[in-house]
Structure formats: structure tokens, C-alpha cells
Amino acid sequence: MAADAVRDLVTLAAGRLRQRVRIEQNNPVRVGAGREDAWSAIASDVPAEVLSKNGGEIFAQGLERSTQFYAITIRFRTDVKVEHRLIWGDITMAIRTCADPDNRRESLLIIAESGVPT
């Protein structure tokens, strides 16, 4: 049974990618004396499976913030980097890792975190 569970996580079964995410990259734009970050979409409406993992709370600069981790599976692509971010509905997620889980160039497993600055 364990082998079946691992195979299901790695392979892209029909109907598994039911959600949609947007992949964005940061394009810094200078405005006057300051710098304003502007994000632009690399890809919109990317079919994905989004699984919520255990979250937690972090303390940054004396403030408590709620964080949530996600495991996102998409079809394999080479243009996704940890410098990018994902948008799923109204949730913005910073990409922490992205890798081809079985080196077959079929899927990309992304670990992302919401509740942190991107």
C-alpha cells in the first residue's frame, strides 16, 4: 500500500490538477528616489494540486505572524525559481523549494509559504 501512495504522489493522475495558480516574478521598478517592487505574471491559470501542510507562527521584529506551508504540484516546467511567488486565489505564497520529485520531467513539486513577505 505504501508504494501505491508514493506512486500517486509522484505521478500525475488524471483529474489531480484541479486548482489554478499564477506564477509571478519580481521586476523592480524605480520610482523617484525610492524603489517599488512590481510583480508580473510568468504564467496564469497553471493547473495545480495545492495541499495545505502544517503551519505555525513566526516572530519577526517583535510581531507574531501566522504562516502556512503548501505543497503544490504542477506539470514540469523549467522557468520556476525560488525567487518567484505563487498566487492561489487570494493567497500569496513565497516559493521555498521546487524540484522534479522523480527526475522524469513530468511534474514539479513546489513547497511554498504564505504569511511571509514576498
N, C-alpha and C positions, 0 to 999 in steps of 0.2 A: 504493500500500500504506500509506503514512503516513496518508492521510486515513481509511482504514478503522480504523487503530489509534486515532486520535484519536476517531472516532465511537464506537468500542467503549468507550473510557474515559468518555465523556460520557453516552451513552445507557444506560438500564438494560435490558439484555438479559435475557430470561427465564432464571432459574436463577443469575443473577450474585450475588444477595444471599443467600449460603448460611450465613454466620455470624450470631451473635446478640450484640448489645451491650446494655448498660444505660447509660442517661444519668442522671447524678445531679447535684443541685445542693446547694450548701453552705448549711445552715441553722444558723448559730451558736447554741449553747445555752449560757447562763451557768450555771455550776455553782459555787456558793460564791463565793469571791473570784477564781477563775480563769475562763478561757473555754475551753470544749471545743467543737471543731468536730464537727458531726454532719451527715452527708451523707444525703440522701433521694432516692429514685428519682423521676425525672420520667417515665421510660418504661422498661419492662423488655422483654426479648426483641424488640428492634428488629432487623429483618432488615438485614444489612450485608455489605459486602465489605471485608475487612481485608487490606491489603497491607503487608508489612514493608518499610521503607525502610532506608537505611544508618544505622547507629547510630554511637556513638562513646563517648568517655569525657569526663567533665567533672570539673573540680577545684573543689570548693566547700569553703571553710573548711579547706583542707589535706587534705581527704579525696577520694579518687578514687572516682567513681561511674560505673557503666555506664548509658548511655542508649540508647534505641531509638526511632526515629521510625516512625509508621504513617500510611498514607493510608487513610481509612475513608470509604466511600461508603454513604449511606443514602438512603431516599426523602426528598423535600423536606419540611421542617418548619420552622416559624418560631420554635420555642422553644429552640433550641440556641444557647448562647453560649459565649464563651471562658472564662467564669467556671465553667463546668460541667466535669465529668470523665466519662470513659467507662470502663466495666468490661467487659473481654472475657476470659471465663474467669477466671483468677486474676491477670490483668494489669490494673493501674490506670493510666490514661493521662490526662495533663493536655491539654486541648484548646488548641492554639496558634492555629489559624485554622479558620474554617468559612465556606464560600461556595457559592453556586449557580454551578457552573462554566460554564454556558451561558445563564443567565438565563431558563430555560424553566420553572422551578419544578417540575422533575421529580426532581432529585437534589440532594444536599448533599454536598460534598466536605469532609471534616474532616482536618486534619493534627494529629496528637496525638503526645505523647511520654511514654514510660514511663521509670521510673528517676529521676524528679524528684518533690519533694514536691508534693502537690495540696492 
